[in-house]
Amino acid sequence: MLVLLDNGHGSLINGTYQTPGKRKDWSDKGVIYEGEFNRAIVNGIIEQLTFLKIPYVNIAPEYRDVRLETRVRRANAYPAKDSFYLSVHSNAGGGNGSEFFTSPGDTKSDKIATIFGEAYQKEFPNRRLRSDFSDGDLDKEQHFYVLTKTKMPAVLTENFFMDNLEEFRHFLNTRQGRQRIIDFHVKAIIRVKIELFKEQAPMNFKP
């Protein structure tokens, strides 16, 4: 199994944020740039996957904002049957909690998203899971470009809300909070490897 990691949006180059919007300035409480957060989470996932010897590719390692078409083209260069695409984000819009997106329809992506949602609930049992069970599973379905144009199963995670001060202060802008977000992603990846790709658990993995 190959994990194709996509840290959404651009990051900071010489102190200049590369993606218009996609940030929240809390004045004296701090500022969060979504693209920086996304990269921090993906880099933490990469560190653990390297230790666990789980193959991965960072689809957009640049700090500039890589076009969606480029991200998808890079991903589709890899074998679809042996990989899945994971796009990491943080939300905004006045809500709370986390949610997991796939493309419309009943696909393998739904099963992957369910595993991620369950891993999130186990790590954050007192936080809201923003779900849609209308089709029998917890993921939300949208025509996001990276979900509909990739050849392999694809899931997009929205991790808490940048414009929710509590979630900013406790999860998105703390080392401990970010580590917990990294950890549930990695635990979900391991479950996907074992349950859906029918591969052995990493030898140095301790559940």
C-alpha positions in Angstrom: 0.0 0.0 0.0 1.2 3.4 -1.0 -0.1 6.5 0.9 -0.3 9.6 -1.3 -0.2 12.6 1.0 -1.6 16.0 0.0 -1.1 19.0 2.3 -3.7 21.4 1.1 -2.9 25.0 0.0 0.4 26.9 0.2 2.5 27.7 3.1 4.9 30.5 4.2 7.8 31.6 2.0 10.0 34.3 3.7 7.2 35.1 6.0 4.6 35.6 3.1 1.6 33.3 3.0 1.1 31.8 -0.4 -2.7 31.2 -0.4 -5.1 34.2 -0.2 -7.5 33.7 2.7 -7.2 30.3 4.4 -6.0 31.9 7.6 -7.4 33.2 10.9 -5.7 36.0 12.8 -6.7 35.9 16.5 -4.8 39.1 17.2 -2.9 38.8 20.5 -3.9 35.1 20.8 -2.0 34.2 17.6 -2.6 33.5 13.9 -3.0 30.2 12.0 -2.3 29.7 8.3 -4.1 26.6 7.1 -1.4 25.7 4.7 1.3 25.7 7.4 -1.0 23.6 9.6 -1.6 21.1 6.8 2.1 20.7 6.2 2.8 20.3 9.9 0.3 17.4 10.1 1.5 15.8 6.9 5.2 16.1 8.0 4.3 14.4 11.3 2.5 11.6 9.4 5.6 11.2 7.2 7.8 10.9 10.3 5.7 8.1 11.7 5.2 6.3 8.4 9.0 6.3 7.8 9.5 4.7 11.3 6.8 2.1 10.5 8.2 1.5 7.0 4.9 2.3 5.3 5.5 3.6 1.8 4.3 7.1 1.1 4.7 10.0 -1.4 4.4 13.7 -0.5 2.3 14.9 -3.5 3.0 18.6 -2.9 6.2 19.2 -0.9 6.6 22.7 -2.2 5.8 25.7 0.0 4.1 27.5 -2.9 0.4 26.7 -3.6 0.5 23.8 -6.0 -2.4 23.7 -8.5 -5.0 21.1 -7.9 -4.5 19.8 -11.5 -0.8 19.2 -10.7 -1.5 17.4 -7.5 -3.9 15.1 -9.2 -1.6 14.5 -12.2 1.2 13.6 -9.8 -1.0 11.2 -7.8 -2.3 9.5 -10.9 1.2 8.6 -12.0 1.1 5.9 -9.3 -0.8 2.5 -9.5 -4.4 3.1 -8.5 -5.0 -0.4 -7.1 -2.1 -0.2 -4.7 -2.5 3.3 -3.3 -4.9 5.8 -1.7 -4.9 9.6 -1.6 -5.1 11.5 1.7 -5.7 15.3 1.6 -5.3 17.1 4.9 -7.0 20.3 5.8 -8.5 22.5 8.6 -12.0 24.0 8.4 -13.5 27.4 8.7 -17.0 28.9 8.7 -18.0 29.1 12.3 -18.5 25.4 13.1 -16.8 22.9 15.3 -15.5 19.4 15.2 -14.0 17.4 12.2 -15.4 15.8 9.1 -14.3 13.4 6.4 -15.1 13.8 2.7 -15.2 11.4 -0.3 -16.5 11.7 -3.8 -20.2 10.9 -4.4 -21.2 7.2 -4.7 -20.5 4.0 -2.9 -16.7 3.4 -3.3 -13.7 2.1 -1.4 -13.1 5.7 -0.4 -16.2 5.4 1.9 -14.7 2.5 3.8 -11.4 4.4 4.2 -13.2 7.5 5.4 -15.1 5.5 8.0 -11.8 4.2 9.4 -10.5 7.7 9.7 -13.7 8.9 11.3 -13.6 6.1 13.9 -9.9 6.8 14.6 -10.8 10.4 15.2 -13.7 9.5 17.5 -11.4 7.2 19.5 -8.7 10.0 19.9 -11.3 12.8 20.5 -14.3 11.1 22.1 -15.7 14.4 23.4 -15.4 16.3 20.1 -18.0 16.5 17.4 -17.9 14.2 14.4 -19.6 16.1 11.6 -21.1 13.2 9.7 -23.7 12.4 7.1 -25.2 8.9 7.6 -27.9 9.4 4.9 -26.2 6.8 2.7 -25.3 4.5 5.6 -21.7 5.7 6.4 -20.2 8.6 8.2 -18.4 10.4 5.4 -19.7 13.5 3.6 -19.7 13.4 -0.2 -18.6 16.3 -2.4 -17.3 16.9 -5.9 -14.0 18.2 -4.7 -11.4 18.1 -7.5 -8.9 16.0 -5.7 -11.6 13.5 -4.8 -13.2 13.1 -8.2 -10.2 13.3 -10.5 -7.8 10.9 -8.7 -7.9 7.3 -10.0 -7.3 5.8 -6.6 -9.5 5.9 -3.5 -9.3 9.4 -2.0 -10.3 11.0 1.4 -10.1 14.6 2.5 -9.9 15.3 6.2 -11.1 18.6 7.7 -9.5 18.8 11.2 -11.3 21.2 13.5 -12.1 24.9 12.7 -9.5 27.6 12.5 -12.1 30.3 13.4 -13.3 28.4 16.5 -11.2 29.9 19.3 -11.5 26.9 21.6 -10.3 24.5 18.9 -7.6 26.9 17.8 -6.2 27.2 21.4 -6.5 23.5 22.3 -5.9 21.6 19.1 -4.8 23.5 16.0 -2.2 25.8 17.6 -0.6 23.5 20.2 2.1 20.9 19.8 0.1 18.4 21.8 -3.1 19.0 19.9 -1.3 18.7 16.5 0.4 15.5 17.7 -3.0 14.0 18.5 -4.3 14.8 15.1 -1.2 13.2 13.5 -1.6 10.2 15.7 -5.2 9.4 14.7 -4.3 9.8 11.0 -1.5 7.3 11.4 -3.6 4.8 13.3 -6.2 5.1 10.6 -3.6 4.5 7.9 -2.5 1.3 9.6 -6.1 0.1 9.8 -6.5 0.8 6.1 -3.4 -1.2 5.4 -4.5 -4.2 7.4 -8.2 -4.2 6.7 -8.7 -2.9 3.2 -5.3 -3.7 1.5 -5.0 -7.0 3.4 -1.4 -6.3 4.4 0.4 -7.2 7.5 0.7 -4.7 10.4 4.1 -3.0 10.6 6.5 -5.0 12.8 7.3 -2.1 15.1 3.6 -1.0 15.5 2.2 -1.1 19.0 -1.6 -0.7 18.9 
